[in-house]
Amino acid sequence: MSFKEDHDSLNSASYFAHVINNINAGIWEYNINTNEVNWSDGFYRVLGYEPGEIESSYSFFYDQVLYHGDKKIFAKSINDRSANNTSTVQVRLLTKNDGYQWFENVSRRSDDPANPQIYGSLTNIHFHKLAELQSAQKETLFFEGGKIARVAVWEADVSSMNLTLSSEGYELFDLNSAAKLSVDDAVSFFEPDYRPIAASAIENIIKLCRSFDLELCFRSAKNRVFWVRFKAIPIINDYGKCISIRGIIQDIDQAKKREVIAQNALNLSNDQNKRLQNFAYIVSHNLRSHTGNLEFMVNLYNDSESKEERAEVFEHIKSISSSLNTTVKHLEEVVKIQAEINKDKKVVDFQETFETIIRALKGNINDLNAKIEYDFSKAPEINYIPAYLESIMQNLLTNALKYSSKNRQPLIRCHTFKMNSHVYLIFEDNGMGIDMERFGTEVFGMYKTFHQNSDAKGIGLFITRNQVESLGGTIKLESTVDVGTKFTIKLT
């Protein structure tokens, strides 16, 4: 009901009732014993209703008007048992035409034990509250960003996918502060290899509320290329849905370069240690075999009684000496690989190099009637040590010819391509193939042969692998007996 002019709780009732019912605020009374509620006309009007248009009761107000998230603080404010206690709370109420709006409610308990009432006033503070919340939101955004790191702060609204950047962000992007960016626009600033990573992270944070923390390569509007830390957390609503994304973007280029240099140095050190251990094993194994045989033959020579026996033993000693000399030369080649790592690289043309090798092996190719196909159009050149590339391609072509099948015309294919900034060389043939189950782990070993071929020395693939790996590449072999062999070499 409305406040009436003869209401007992007001002095000079007619005058005060007129004032109360016409001010831009709602006045209310609540009797604790009877649960009776009185609302002024202004109470209805601040909610957008005409007096009496909605039910004037505590239950209706609590269940239908008061926002569910604010019920606890409102109930606490009016149920406080301290006499003469004044309580002020800000709550959201459902208006007739404008949805939920913010109101400030001030309530006070009566100090008359015979008349246990709570009374109060309700004032619309919606626009003031929105301005306050927006200001607080911006302050929180930049405060949280500064707390995470003193870097550029960004926020994306999920509904519009528009991006808000701090001033540091515009500097990082090399953009004018008046520029408008969408999330897709921002993703396009990452280098091509890293765009799918950034896009996937944003998709996951929106759909699954998964935070992310990435290190990606970035290109600014002025073509500055550098590494950034791209980090974000989801901002969710009451239903657990991501409504915005808040994060940072930080220039970490110097730190990243130091990290890469340190990691490369560590990798190089590890690789060199492995090669050194491998080389030491080879030296120990191969030289020990020769020296053991040589020692045996010298003792046998000393024990021989006839010239004929000594002559025969001496021929064996010469043979062992020759093998020892060959082994030392092969070891010198391995040492030479390590020594040439620091040689200047040059831009080398694949087709020119390969055709030079074909001309050198023309006699072998013609004898076998081998067909050679090649295509270097997808990666025509490479920055490499020329002698290494020539050696790698010559060893692979020589092997393909040497181990060609007698049951069909030899077919050898060679081509290159680029993937993720790496250059790959593919070499495949239809030759004898290798039993990978039996010999797969030994293919690149020194003096390892897998066919009854008198020309096989078992040194070519060992040298090839060392050359490839010394420059940070990898070599992979796929082979099937009597079908063929395929080498996939990542050169850089």
C-alpha positions in Angstrom: 0.0 0.0 0.0 1.1 3.6 -0.3 1.9 5.9 2.5 -1.3 7.6 3.6 -1.8 11.1 4.9 -3.2 9.8 8.2 -0.4 7.2 8.8 0.4 7.1 12.5 4.1 6.9 12.1 4.4 10.4 10.6 3.9 13.7 12.2 2.2 16.5 10.2 1.0 13.5 8.1 -0.6 15.4 5.3 2.5 17.4 4.5 5.1 14.7 5.0 3.0 12.1 3.0 2.8 14.5 0.1 6.6 15.1 0.2 7.5 11.3 0.6 5.2 10.2 -2.3 6.7 12.7 -4.7 10.4 12.7 -4.1 12.6 10.7 -6.5 13.2 7.9 -4.0 11.4 5.0 -2.5 10.5 5.0 1.2 9.5 1.7 2.8 8.5 0.2 6.2 8.6 -3.3 7.4 6.9 -4.6 10.6 9.0 -7.5 12.0 6.1 -9.0 14.0 3.3 -8.8 11.4 5.4 -8.9 8.2 3.3 -5.9 7.0 5.1 -3.8 4.3 4.3 -0.2 3.3 5.8 1.4 0.2 5.6 5.0 -0.8 4.4 6.0 -4.2 8.0 6.9 -5.0 9.0 3.3 -4.2 6.9 2.1 -7.1 8.0 4.8 -9.4 11.8 4.3 -9.0 11.1 0.7 -10.2 9.1 2.0 -13.2 5.6 1.1 -11.9 2.5 3.0 -11.0 1.5 2.9 -7.3 -0.2 -0.4 -6.5 0.7 -2.0 -9.9 2.8 -4.8 -8.2 2.3 -6.6 -4.9 3.6 -4.7 -1.9 5.1 -7.6 0.2 8.4 -8.7 1.5 8.2 -12.1 -0.3 7.3 -10.5 -3.6 10.2 -8.0 -3.3 12.6 -10.7 -2.2 11.6 -13.4 -4.7 10.7 -11.3 -7.8 12.5 -7.9 -7.6 15.7 -8.5 -5.8 18.6 -10.0 -7.9 19.5 -13.5 -6.6 23.2 -12.6 -6.2 22.3 -9.7 -3.8 19.8 -11.5 -1.6 22.4 -12.4 1.0 23.8 -8.9 1.6 20.2 -7.4 1.6 18.9 -9.9 4.2 21.9 -9.3 6.4 21.4 -5.5 6.3 17.8 -5.6 7.5 18.2 -8.5 9.9 20.9 -6.9 12.0 19.6 -6.9 15.6 21.5 -3.9 16.8 19.1 -1.1 17.8 19.4 2.3 16.0 21.8 0.6 13.5 21.8 2.1 10.1 22.8 -0.1 7.2 23.6 0.9 3.6 23.9 -1.6 0.8 24.0 -1.4 -3.0 21.8 -4.0 -4.7 20.3 -4.8 -8.1 16.5 -4.6 -8.5 14.4 -5.7 -11.5 12.7 -2.6 -13.0 9.6 -2.7 -15.2 11.2 -1.6 -18.4 15.0 -1.4 -18.0 15.9 -4.8 -16.5 18.1 -4.9 -13.5 19.4 -1.6 -12.2 21.6 -0.6 -9.3 19.9 1.0 -6.2 21.3 2.1 -2.9 19.2 1.0 0.1 19.6 2.7 3.5 17.7 1.0 6.4 17.3 1.6 10.1 15.8 -0.3 12.9 13.2 1.3 15.2 14.3 1.8 18.8 10.6 1.3 20.1 10.2 -2.2 21.5 6.4 -1.9 21.2 6.7 -1.1 17.5 9.6 -3.3 16.1 9.9 -1.8 12.6 12.6 -1.4 10.0 12.3 1.5 7.6 14.4 2.8 4.9 14.9 4.5 1.6 15.7 3.3 -1.9 17.6 5.5 -4.4 18.5 4.7 -8.1 22.3 4.9 -8.5 22.5 2.9 -11.7 24.4 5.3 -14.0 26.7 6.4 -11.2 27.4 2.7 -10.4 28.1 1.8 -14.0 30.6 4.6 -14.3 32.2 3.5 -11.1 32.3 -0.2 -12.3 33.8 0.8 -15.7 36.4 2.9 -13.9 37.2 0.1 -11.5 37.3 -2.4 -14.4 39.9 -0.3 -16.2 41.9 0.2 -13.1 41.8 -3.5 -12.3 42.8 -4.3 -15.9 45.9 -2.2 -15.7 46.7 -3.0 -12.1 46.5 -6.8 -12.8 48.6 -6.3 -15.9 51.2 -4.4 -14.0 51.1 -7.1 -11.3 51.7 -9.9 -13.8 54.6 -8.0 -15.4 55.4 -4.4 -16.4 54.4 -5.0 -20.0 51.6 -4.3 -22.5 48.2 -5.2 -21.3 45.3 -6.3 -23.5 41.7 -7.3 -23.2 39.3 -8.9 -25.8 35.6 -8.9 -25.5 34.3 -12.3 -26.6 31.0 -11.1 -28.0 32.6 -8.6 -30.4 36.1 -10.0 -30.5 37.4 -6.4 -30.4 40.8 -5.8 -28.7 41.7 -3.1 -26.1 45.4 -2.3 -25.8 47.3 -0.3 -23.2 49.6 2.4 -24.6 52.5 0.0 -24.3 50.7 -2.4 -26.5 50.4 0.2 -29.3 54.1 0.8 -29.0 54.8 -2.9 -29.3 52.6 -3.2 -32.4 54.1 0.0 -33.8 50.6 1.3 -34.2 48.9 4.7 -33.6 46.8 4.7 -30.5 43.7 5.5 -32.6 44.0 2.2 -34.5 41.2 -0.3 -33.9 42.2 -4.0 -33.6 40.2 -7.2 -33.6 41.5 -10.5 -32.2 42.1 -11.8 -35.7 44.0 -8.6 -36.6 46.3 -9.1 -33.6 46.9 -12.8 -34.5 48.0 -11.7 -38.0 51.0 -9.9 -36.4 52.5 -13.2 -35.4 54.9 -14.9 -37.9 53.1 -17.5 -40.1 54.4 -20.5 -38.3 53.1 -19.2 -35.0 49.6 -17.9 -36.0 47.9 -21.3 -35.7 49.3 -21.6 -32.2 48.0 -18.2 -31.1 44.6 -18.8 -32.8 44.2 -22.3 -31.2 45.1 -20.8 -27.7 42.4 -18.1 -28.1 39.8 -20.6 -29.3 40.6 -22.9 -26.3 40.3 -20.0 -23.8 36.9 -19.0 -25.2 35.5 -22.5 -25.4 37.2 -24.3 -22.5 38.4 -21.4 -20.3 42.0 -22.6 -20.6 44.6 -20.0 -19.8 47.7 -19.9 -21.9 51.3 -18.7 -21.7 53.2 -18.8 -25.0 56.5 -17.6 -26.5 55.9 -16.7 -30.1 57.7 -14.8 -32.9 56.1 -11.5 -33.7 56.3 -9.0 -36.6 55.3 -5.4 -35.8 53.7 -2.9 -38.3 57.2 -1.6 -39.0 58.5 -5.1 -39.7 60.4 -5.5 -36.5 60.7 -9.2 -35.9 61.1 -10.3 -32.2 60.0 -12.8 -29.7 57.1 -12.1 -27.3 55.4 -13.7 -24.3 51.7 -14.0 -25.1 49.7 -14.8 -21.9 46.1 -14.6 -21.0 43.4 -15.7 -18.5 39.6 -16.0 -19.0 37.1 -13.7 -17.4 33.9 -15.7 -16.8 30.3 -14.9 -15.9 28.1 -16.5 -13.2 27.5 -19.5 -15.6 31.2 -20.2 -16.1 31.3 -18.9 -19.6 34.2 -16.9 -20.9 33.0 -13.4 -21.6 36.3 -11.7 -22.1 40.0 -12.5 -22.3 42.6 -10.5 -20.3 46.3 -10.8 -20.7 49.7 -9.4 -21.4 52.1 -9.3 -24.4 55.8 -8.8 -23.5 58.9 -8.2 -25.6 61.2 -11.0 -24.6 63.5 -10.9 -27.6 66.8 -10.3 -25.9 66.1 -13.0 -23.2 64.9 -15.4 -25.9 68.0 -14.9 -28.0 70.3 -15.5 -25.1 68.3 -18.6 -24.3 68.6 -19.8 -27.9 72.3 -19.1 -28.0 72.8 -21.0 -24.7 70.6 -23.9 -25.9 72.5 -24.1 -29.2 75.8 -24.1 -27.4 74.6 -26.8 -25.1 73.3 -28.9 -28.1 76.5 -28.4 -29.9 78.5 -29.4 -26.9 76.4 -32.5 -26.4 76.7 -33.4 -30.1 80.4 -32.9 -30.1 80.7 -35.0 -26.9 78.7 -37.8 -28.6 80.8 -37.7 -31.7 84.0 -37.6 -29.7 82.8 -40.7 -27.7 81.8 -42.4 -31.0 85.1 -41.5 -32.6 87.1 -42.7 -29.6 85.2 -46.0 -29.7 85.9 -46.4 -33.5 89.5 -45.6 -33.0 89.8 -48.0 -30.1 87.9 -50.8 -31.8 89.4 -50.6 -35.3 93.0 -49.9 -34.4 93.0 -52.5 -31.6 91.9 -55.1 -34.2 94.7 -54.2 -36.6 97.4 -53.9 -33.9 96.3 -57.2 -32.4 96.6 -58.9 -35.8 99.9 -57.2 -36.5 101.3 -58.3 -33.2 100.2 -61.8 -33.8 101.8 -61.9 -37.2 105.1 -60.4 -36.0 105.3 -63.1 -33.3 104.5 -65.7 -35.9 107.2 -64.3 -38.2 109.8 -64.5 -35.4 108.8 -68.1 -34.6 109.0 -69.1 -38.3 112.0 -71.3 -39.1 112.0 -71.3 -42.9 112.3 -68.5 -45.4 109.1 -69.7 -47.1 107.1 -69.4 -43.8 108.5 -66.0 -43.1 107.7 -64.8 -46.7 104.1 -66.0 -46.3 103.7 -64.3 -42.9 105.3 -61.2 -44.2 102.6 -61.0 -47.0 100.0 -61.1 -44.2 101.8 -58.3 -42.4 101.8 -56.2 -45.5 98.1 -56.8 -45.9 97.4 -55.8 -42.3 99.6 -52.8 -42.7 97.6 -51.7 -45.8 94.3 -52.2 -44.0 95.6 -50.2 -41.1 96.6 -47.4 -43.4 93.1 -47.4 -45.0 91.5 -47.2 -41.5 93.7 -44.3 -40.5 92.7 -42.5 -43.7 89.1 -43.0 -42.9 89.5 -41.7 -39.4 91.3 -38.7 -40.9 88.1 -38.1 -43.0 86.0 -38.1 -39.8 88.4 -35.7 -38.1 88.3 -33.5 -41.2 84.5 -33.2 -40.9 84.8 -31.8 -37.4 87.6 -29.4 -38.5 85.5 -28.1 -41.4 82.4 -27.3 -39.4 83.5 -23.7 -39.0 84.2 -23.2 -42.7 82.3 -20.5 -44.3 79.0 -21.6 -45.8 77.9 -20.5 -49.3 74.7 -20.5 -51.3 74.9 -23.8 -53.2 72.7 -24.7 -56.1 71.3 -28.2 -55.8 70.8 -28.9 -59.5 74.2 -27.6 -60.5 75.9 -29.7 -57.8 73.8 -32.9 -58.7 74.4 -32.6 -62.4 78.2 -32.3 -61.8 78.0 -35.6 -59.8 76.0 -37.3 -62.5 78.6 -36.3 -65.1 81.3 -37.8 -62.8 79.4 -41.1 -62.5 78.2 -41.2 -66.1 80.1 -44.4 -66.8 78.5 -46.3 -63.9 75.0 -44.9 -64.8 75.4 -46.0 -68.4 76.7 -49.5 -67.5 73.5 -50.1 -65.4 71.2 -48.3 -67.8 70.0 -46.4 -64.7 67.2 -43.8 -64.9 67.7 -40.7 -62.7 65.0 -38.2 -62.0 65.4 -35.0 -60.0 63.5 -31.9 -59.2 64.9 -29.1 -57.0 62.3 -26.4 -57.9 60.7 -26.4 -54.4 64.1 -25.6 -52.7 66.6 -24.7 -55.5 69.5 -23.7 -53.2 70.8 -23.8 -49.7 73.4 -22.0 -47.5 75.8 -24.9 -46.9 79.4 -26.0 -47.0 79.7 -26.9 -50.8 82.1 -29.8 -50.3 79.7 -31.3 -47.7 76.7 -31.1 -50.0 78.6 -32.6 -52.9 79.9 -35.4 -50.7 76.4 -36.2 -49.3 74.8 -36.3 -52.8 77.7 -38.3 -54.3 77.6 -40.9 -51.5 73.9 -41.4 -51.8 73.9 -41.6 -55.6 76.9 -44.0 -55.5 75.2 -46.2 -53.0 72.0 -46.3 -55.1 73.9 -47.4 -58.1 76.1 -49.9 -56.2 73.1 -51.6 -54.6 70.7 -51.5 -57.6 68.6 -54.6 -58.3 69.5 -56.9 -61.1 65.8 -57.7 -61.6 64.8 -54.3 -62.9 66.0 -51.1 -64.4 67.5 -48.9 -61.7 65.3 -45.8 -60.9 66.8 -43.1 -58.7 64.8 -40.0 -57.7 66.1 -37.0 -55.9 64.2 -33.8 -54.9 64.1 -31.0 -52.3 61.5 -29.1 -50.4 61.0 -26.6 -47.6 58.9 -27.1 -44.4 58.9 -24.9 -41.3 62.0 -23.0 -42.5 63.9 -26.3 -42.9 65.4 -27.6 -46.2 64.9 -31.3 -46.9 66.7 -33.5 -49.4 64.9 -36.7 -50.4 66.8 -39.6 -52.1 65.1 -42.8 -53.1 65.7 -45.8 -55.3 64.2 -49.1 -56.3 67.2 -51.2 -55.5 68.0 -54.2 -53.3 66.9 -52.5 -50.1 68.0 -53.3 -46.5 66.4 -55.6 -43.9 65.6 -52.9 -41.3 64.6 -55.4 -38.7 68.0 -57.1 -38.8 70.3 -54.1 -39.6 68.2 -51.0 -38.9 70.4 -49.9 -35.9 73.7 -50.5 -37.8 73.1 -48.8 -41.1 75.1 -45.7 -40.4 77.9 -47.5 -38.5 81.5 -47.6 -39.7 82.4 -50.6 -41.9 78.9 -51.9 -41.8 77.8 -53.7 -45.0 74.6 -55.6 -45.7 75.1 -57.1 -49.1 77.6 -59.4 -50.7 79.2 -56.7 -52.8 82.9 -56.7 -53.3 83.0 -52.9 -53.6 81.2 -52.3 -50.3 83.4 -50.6 -47.7 80.8 -49.5 -45.1 82.3 -46.0 -44.8 80.0 -43.9 -47.1 76.9 -43.7 -45.0 79.0 -43.2 -41.9 80.7 -40.2 -43.4 77.4 -38.9 -44.8 75.7 -39.0 -41.4 78.6 -37.3 -39.7 78.5 -34.5 -42.3 74.8 -34.0 -42.0 74.7 -34.0 -38.2 77.8 -31.8 -37.8 75.8 -29.0 -39.3 72.7 -29.6 -37.1 70.8 -31.8 -39.6 69.3 -35.2 -39.4 69.1 -38.2 -41.7 66.4 -40.9 -41.7 66.3 -44.1 -43.6 63.3 -46.2 -44.8 64.0 -49.4 -46.7 62.3 -52.7 -47.8 64.2 -55.7 -49.1 63.9 -56.0 -52.9 61.7 -52.8 -53.1 64.0 -50.0 -52.5 65.4 -47.4 -50.1 64.5 -43.8 -49.2 66.7 -41.3 -47.4 65.1 -38.2 -45.8 67.7 -35.6 -44.9 66.9 -32.4 -43.0 69.9 -30.3 -44.1 69.1 -27.2 -42.0 
